[in-house]
Amino acid sequence: MIAACPQCQTRFRLAREKIGPQGARIRCSSCQTVFRVQAPEGGSPPTPAEARPSPVARPPVAKPAAAPPVAAKPLPPLARAIIAESDPDLAKGVAELLNRWRIASEIVDDGSEALLQMFRSPPQLVVLGAGLPSVSAPKLAEIAKRSGELVGVKLIHVVIAAEPPVSGYEADEALEPGDLPGGLMPLLVKFGLGAKPAAAAPAPVAARAQAPAPAP
């Protein structure tokens, strides 16, 4: 038979033959309450068994939600550059490469604007593109080399035949338009600017499936 504690409602299974005519005193194993159980009238006797708590179904415990991944903070730039280039696609490619080397860049498409930015806030690097309006790249290099305010600024001139350099005031290095942006990397190493990006880890090579050996 089944008996329930009147205090905590814990249910017990009791052997009927252990309950006499006057009933039986039971102590709840959960809350220690003592109570009396009377034998039911009629019915087939249950299978003898020791009094034990009836299992109580518990609701499933919900697992805590996984915390969203924390995005890595971008590293601060190590240097600053001015990209004086009238070709927007070429300028964008140079800026993206410099960004990977942790060099912040500012793009201007006019020679006079480049000159203004160079003196307003001298950068560590200036890329002088070909065909700049207002002030040409060779003239910008000459002004920068003559000025004491821009000592230490590294100049890279994108050379074309229509803009011959001014003798004695050339840029520190020269590249052809076809060398950009990849040709900047060895020059950044030479100038000691920025930080070379870490090489990506090679992708794991999948094991080749071996053909089964022929049966003898």
KOLFISE-834790 format. One record per residue (C-alpha): residue number from 0; residue in three letters; z, y, x. Coordinates in pm, whole numbers, plus 32768, in hexadecimal, padded with zeros to 4 digits. Layout:
KOLFISE-834790
+-----+--------+------+------+------+
! num ! residu !    Z !    Y !    X !
+-----+--------+------+------+------+
! NUM !    ALA !    Z !    Y !    X !
...
+-----+--------+------+------+------+
END
This chain:
KOLFISE-834790
+-----+--------+------+------+------+
! num ! residu !    Z !    Y !    X !
+-----+--------+------+------+------+
!   0 !    MET ! 8000 ! 8000 ! 8000 !
!   1 !    ILE ! 7FD9 ! 816D ! 8066 !
!   2 !    ALA ! 8100 ! 825C ! 8077 !
!   3 !    ALA ! 80F1 ! 83D2 ! 80BD !
!   4 !    CYS ! 8201 ! 84A7 ! 815E !
!   5 !    PRO ! 8275 ! 85A9 ! 805C !
!   6 !    GLN ! 82AB ! 86A7 ! 8172 !
!   7 !    CYS ! 816F ! 86A1 ! 8248 !
!   8 !    GLN ! 8092 ! 85B9 ! 8176 !
!   9 !    THR ! 805C ! 84C6 ! 8294 !
!  10 !    ARG ! 7FE0 ! 837E ! 81FE !
!  11 !    PHE ! 8066 ! 8226 ! 825E !
!  12 !    ARG ! 7FF3 ! 80C5 ! 8217 !
!  13 !    LEU ! 811F ! 7FE5 ! 81C1 !
!  14 !    ALA ! 813A ! 7E6D ! 8191 !
!  15 !    ARG ! 81A3 ! 7E32 ! 8029 !
!  16 !    GLU ! 828B ! 7D10 ! 807F !
!  17 !    LYS ! 8362 ! 7DF9 ! 814F !
!  18 !    ILE ! 83B6 ! 7EC9 ! 801E !
!  19 !    GLY ! 84D3 ! 7E33 ! 7F53 !
!  20 !    PRO ! 8523 ! 7E68 ! 7DE3 !
!  21 !    GLN ! 85E9 ! 7F9E ! 7E3B !
!  22 !    GLY ! 84CD ! 8028 ! 7F11 !
!  23 !    ALA ! 84D7 ! 807B ! 8082 !
!  24 !    ARG ! 8540 ! 81A7 ! 8151 !
!  25 !    ILE ! 842C ! 8224 ! 8234 !
!  26 !    ARG ! 8443 ! 831E ! 8352 !
!  27 !    CYS ! 8304 ! 83EB ! 8386 !
!  28 !    SER ! 828B ! 83C6 ! 84EB !
!  29 !    SER ! 81F0 ! 851F ! 84DF !
!  30 !    CYS ! 8304 ! 8602 ! 8456 !
!  31 !    GLN ! 842E ! 850B ! 8457 !
!  32 !    THR ! 846C ! 853A ! 82E3 !
!  33 !    VAL ! 8520 ! 8411 ! 8240 !
!  34 !    PHE ! 84A7 ! 83B4 ! 80E3 !
!  35 !    ARG ! 84B4 ! 8288 ! 7FF8 !
!  36 !    VAL ! 8389 ! 81BB ! 7F8F !
!  37 !    GLN ! 8385 ! 80E3 ! 7E55 !
!  38 !    ALA ! 82B2 ! 7FAB ! 7E38 !
!  39 !    PRO ! 8195 ! 7FCD ! 7D3D !
!  40 !    GLU ! 8198 ! 7EF4 ! 7C07 !
!  41 !    GLY ! 8091 ! 7DE4 ! 7BEC !
!  42 !    GLY ! 7F5C ! 7DC7 ! 7CC0 !
!  43 !    SER ! 7F0E ! 7CD3 ! 7DD5 !
!  44 !    PRO ! 7FE9 ! 7CEC ! 7F09 !
!  45 !    PRO ! 7F48 ! 7D9F ! 802A !
!  46 !    THR ! 7F12 ! 7D00 ! 8179 !
!  47 !    PRO ! 8052 ! 7D10 ! 8248 !
!  48 !    ALA ! 8049 ! 7E1C ! 8351 !
!  49 !    GLU ! 813B ! 7EFB ! 8409 !
!  50 !    ALA ! 8166 ! 805B ! 8388 !
!  51 !    ARG ! 807B ! 813F ! 8446 !
!  52 !    PRO ! 7FE8 ! 8296 ! 8407 !
!  53 !    SER ! 7E9A ! 8299 ! 8357 !
!  54 !    PRO ! 7D8C ! 8338 ! 842E !
!  55 !    VAL ! 7D42 ! 849C ! 83C7 !
!  56 !    ALA ! 7BDD ! 851E ! 83ED !
!  57 !    ARG ! 7BCE ! 865A ! 84BA !
!  58 !    PRO ! 7AB3 ! 8754 ! 84AA !
!  59 !    PRO ! 79D3 ! 8757 ! 85DD !
!  60 !    VAL ! 7A2D ! 8859 ! 86E2 !
!  61 !    ALA ! 7914 ! 8951 ! 8711 !
!  62 !    LYS ! 78A8 ! 8980 ! 8879 !
!  63 !    PRO ! 78B6 ! 8AE4 ! 88F9 !
!  64 !    ALA ! 7764 ! 8B8B ! 890F !
!  65 !    ALA ! 76D6 ! 8BA0 ! 8A6D !
!  66 !    ALA ! 76E9 ! 8CF9 ! 8B07 !
!  67 !    PRO ! 7595 ! 8DA0 ! 8B32 !
!  68 !    PRO ! 7517 ! 8DAB ! 8C9A !
!  69 !    VAL ! 756C ! 8EE8 ! 8D55 !
!  70 !    ALA ! 743B ! 8F96 ! 8DE4 !
!  71 !    ALA ! 7451 ! 8FDB ! 8F58 !
!  72 !    LYS ! 7474 ! 9149 ! 8FAD !
!  73 !    PRO ! 734E ! 91D7 ! 9074 !
!  74 !    LEU ! 739E ! 9228 ! 91DB !
!  75 !    PRO ! 73A0 ! 9399 ! 9239 !
!  76 !    PRO ! 7272 ! 941E ! 92FA !
!  77 !    LEU ! 728A ! 9438 ! 9472 !
!  78 !    ALA ! 7186 ! 9549 ! 949E !
!  79 !    ARG ! 70A6 ! 9639 ! 93E0 !
!  80 !    ALA ! 6F2F ! 966B ! 93F1 !
!  81 !    ILE ! 6E28 ! 9759 ! 936A !
!  82 !    ILE ! 6CD9 ! 96C0 ! 930C !
!  83 !    ALA ! 6BCB ! 97CC ! 930C !
!  84 !    GLU ! 6AA6 ! 9714 ! 926E !
!  85 !    SER ! 69A6 ! 9780 ! 916B !
!  86 !    ASP ! 694D ! 961A ! 910B !
!  87 !    PRO ! 6A5A ! 95B3 ! 900D !
!  88 !    ASP ! 6A1F ! 943C ! 9031 !
!  89 !    LEU ! 6A37 ! 944B ! 91AB !
!  90 !    ALA ! 6B6D ! 9526 ! 9197 !
!  91 !    LYS ! 6C11 ! 9432 ! 90A5 !
!  92 !    GLY ! 6BCE ! 930C ! 918D !
!  93 !    VAL ! 6C69 ! 93C6 ! 92B3 !
!  94 !    ALA ! 6D9A ! 9426 ! 91E1 !
!  95 !    GLU ! 6DD1 ! 92BE ! 9171 !
!  96 !    LEU ! 6DC7 ! 923F ! 92D8 !
!  97 !    LEU ! 6EBA ! 934C ! 934D !
!  98 !    ASN ! 6FA2 ! 92F8 ! 922E !
!  99 !    ARG ! 6FB2 ! 918D ! 92A3 !
! 100 !    TRP ! 701A ! 9214 ! 93F6 !
! 101 !    ARG ! 712E ! 92E3 ! 934D !
! 102 !    ILE ! 7079 ! 942B ! 938B !
! 103 !    ALA ! 707A ! 951F ! 9267 !
! 104 !    SER ! 6F32 ! 95DB ! 9242 !
! 105 !    GLU ! 6EA6 ! 970C ! 9195 !
! 106 !    ILE ! 6D32 ! 971E ! 9144 !
! 107 !    VAL ! 6C70 ! 9865 ! 914F !
! 108 !    ASP ! 6AF7 ! 988C ! 912F !
! 109 !    ASP ! 6ACA ! 99E2 ! 91CE !
! 110 !    GLY ! 6AED ! 9A52 ! 9336 !
! 111 !    SER ! 6BA4 ! 9B96 ! 92EA !
! 112 !    GLU ! 6C9E ! 9ADC ! 920C !
! 113 !    ALA ! 6CD8 ! 99E0 ! 9323 !
! 114 !    LEU ! 6D1A ! 9AFB ! 9418 !
! 115 !    LEU ! 6E11 ! 9B9D ! 9327 !
! 116 !    GLN ! 6ED1 ! 9A57 ! 92F6 !
! 117 !    MET ! 6ED7 ! 9A10 ! 946B !
! 118 !    PHE ! 6F88 ! 9B5A ! 94B7 !
! 119 !    ARG ! 7061 ! 9B59 ! 937D !
! 120 !    SER ! 70FC ! 9A06 ! 93CC !
! 121 !    PRO ! 707B ! 996D ! 9512 !
! 122 !    PRO ! 7041 ! 97F4 ! 94E8 !
! 123 !    GLN ! 7042 ! 96E8 ! 95F3 !
! 124 !    LEU ! 6ED6 ! 968A ! 95B3 !
! 125 !    VAL ! 6D9B ! 9734 ! 9531 !
! 126 !    VAL ! 6C5C ! 9677 ! 94DE !
! 127 !    LEU ! 6B3A ! 976F ! 94EB !
! 128 !    GLY ! 6A1B ! 96EE ! 9416 !
! 129 !    ALA ! 68AD ! 973C ! 9445 !
! 130 !    GLY ! 67FC ! 984C ! 937F !
! 131 !    LEU ! 692C ! 9918 ! 931B !
! 132 !    PRO ! 68D9 ! 9A5E ! 9264 !
! 133 !    SER ! 6966 ! 9BB1 ! 92D1 !
! 134 !    VAL ! 69E3 ! 9B43 ! 9428 !
! 135 !    SER ! 6945 ! 9A21 ! 94E4 !
! 136 !    ALA ! 6A07 ! 9909 ! 958B !
! 137 !    PRO ! 69AF ! 997B ! 96F1 !
! 138 !    LYS ! 6A28 ! 9ADB ! 96A0 !
! 139 !    LEU ! 6B6A ! 9A54 ! 960A !
! 140 !    ALA ! 6BA5 ! 9987 ! 9745 !
! 141 !    GLU ! 6B6B ! 9ABB ! 981E !
! 142 !    ILE ! 6C62 ! 9B8F ! 9754 !
! 143 !    ALA ! 6D66 ! 9A7C ! 975A !
! 144 !    LYS ! 6D49 ! 9A48 ! 98D2 !
! 145 !    ARG ! 6D60 ! 9BBC ! 9918 !
! 146 !    SER ! 6E95 ! 9BE7 ! 983D !
! 147 !    GLY ! 6FEF ! 9BB2 ! 98C9 !
! 148 !    GLU ! 7071 ! 9B67 ! 976C !
! 149 !    LEU ! 6FAC ! 9A23 ! 9756 !
! 150 !    VAL ! 700B ! 998E ! 98A5 !
! 151 !    GLY ! 703C ! 9818 ! 987A !
! 152 !    VAL ! 6F61 ! 97FA ! 9744 !
! 153 !    LYS ! 6E69 ! 96DD ! 977A !
! 154 !    LEU ! 6D03 ! 9726 ! 970C !
! 155 !    ILE ! 6BFE ! 9621 ! 96B5 !
! 156 !    HIS ! 6A9E ! 96A9 ! 9684 !
! 157 !    VAL ! 699F ! 95EE ! 95B2 !
! 158 !    VAL ! 686C ! 9641 ! 9681 !
! 159 !    ILE ! 670A ! 9685 ! 9601 !
! 160 !    ALA ! 65E8 ! 970E ! 96C9 !
! 161 !    ALA ! 65DF ! 985A ! 960C !
! 162 !    GLU ! 673F ! 98B4 ! 9682 !
! 163 !    PRO ! 674E ! 98A8 ! 97FD !
! 164 !    PRO ! 68AE ! 98D1 ! 9888 !
! 165 !    VAL ! 6917 ! 9A18 ! 992D !
! 166 !    SER ! 6939 ! 99D7 ! 9AA0 !
! 167 !    GLY ! 6AA1 ! 99CD ! 9B14 !
! 168 !    TYR ! 6B34 ! 99CA ! 99B6 !
! 169 !    GLU ! 6AC9 ! 987A ! 9930 !
! 170 !    ALA ! 6BA1 ! 97A0 ! 9850 !
! 171 !    ASP ! 6C7A ! 9697 ! 98F1 !
! 172 !    GLU ! 6B9A ! 957E ! 9874 !
! 173 !    ALA ! 6A4A ! 9561 ! 97C4 !
! 174 !    LEU ! 69C8 ! 9463 ! 96C9 !
! 175 !    GLU ! 6885 ! 9433 ! 960E !
! 176 !    PRO ! 688C ! 9433 ! 9490 !
! 177 !    GLY ! 683F ! 92BF ! 948F !
! 178 !    ASP ! 697B ! 927A ! 955B !
! 179 !    LEU ! 6A5F ! 92F2 ! 9442 !
! 180 !    PRO ! 6B59 ! 928F ! 93D9 !
! 181 !    GLY ! 6B8C ! 915C ! 94B5 !
! 182 !    GLY ! 6B42 ! 9212 ! 95FB !
! 183 !    LEU ! 6C7C ! 92E2 ! 95CA !
! 184 !    MET ! 6D65 ! 91BE ! 960C !
! 185 !    PRO ! 6D44 ! 91A7 ! 9788 !
! 186 !    LEU ! 6D61 ! 9323 ! 979C !
! 187 !    LEU ! 6EA6 ! 931E ! 96D4 !
! 188 !    VAL ! 6F2C ! 9220 ! 97CC !
! 189 !    LYS ! 6EBA ! 92FA ! 98ED !
! 190 !    PHE ! 6F5F ! 9430 ! 985A !
! 191 !    GLY ! 709B ! 9373 ! 97FC !
! 192 !    LEU ! 7086 ! 93E1 ! 9690 !
! 193 !    GLY ! 7108 ! 9321 ! 9565 !
! 194 !    ALA ! 7155 ! 91AD ! 9568 !
! 195 !    LYS ! 705B ! 9092 ! 956F !
! 196 !    PRO ! 706A ! 8FCB ! 9428 !
! 197 !    ALA ! 7101 ! 8E71 ! 9443 !
! 198 !    ALA ! 6FFE ! 8D5D ! 943A !
! 199 !    ALA ! 6FFC ! 8C98 ! 92F5 !
! 200 !    ALA ! 707A ! 8B31 ! 9310 !
! 201 !    PRO ! 6F5E ! 8A33 ! 930C !
! 202 !    ALA ! 6F32 ! 8978 ! 91C8 !
! 203 !    PRO ! 6FA6 ! 880C ! 91D6 !
! 204 !    VAL ! 6E8F ! 8713 ! 9204 !
! 205 !    ALA ! 6E88 ! 860F ! 90EF !
! 206 !    ALA ! 6E98 ! 84AB ! 916B !
! 207 !    ARG ! 6D54 ! 83F4 ! 9144 !
! 208 !    ALA ! 6D58 ! 82C9 ! 905D !
! 209 !    GLN ! 6D17 ! 818C ! 9120 !
! 210 !    ALA ! 6C2C ! 808A ! 9093 !
! 211 !    PRO ! 6CCF ! 7F38 ! 9050 !
! 212 !    ALA ! 6C90 ! 7E32 ! 9158 !
! 213 !    PRO ! 6B99 ! 7D23 ! 90ED !
! 214 !    ALA ! 6C38 ! 7BDD ! 9081 !
! 215 !    PRO ! 6C10 ! 7AC5 ! 9183 !
+-----+--------+------+------+------+
END
